[in-house]
Amino acid sequence: MKTFQRKPEIITAVQWIDTNSYWDICTFLGMDLTYIGAKKMLEIPVDGGYQYAEPTDWVVKDIYGNISIKKNDTLLVSFDELPSN
């Protein structure tokens, strides 16, 4: 898990790479997720429905616990990675 900051927002995020990162994301979110093997996607429940993470997407939690999906390029342009504690 890495920590990123977009002033003034701080988020935590785990990148969906492949099935090796499935359990990391489940642990990060505290729930089991649906893996859609044919499309290599994760179905993630969020307020109001579902979002789908594709390989290289980041599963993000903000300081309020809201979950979202960010494309790799968007996250890397919008946030600066903070040093590990």
Secondary structure as UniProt FT lines:
FT   STRAND          2..6
FT   TURN            7..8
FT   STRAND          9..15
FT   HELIX           19..21
FT   HELIX           22..29
FT   STRAND          34..36
FT   TURN            37..40
FT   STRAND          41..46
FT   TURN            47..48
FT   STRAND          49..53
FT   TURN            55..56
FT   STRAND          58..62
FT   TURN            63..64
FT   STRAND          67..70
FT   HELIX           72..78
FT   STRAND          80..81
//
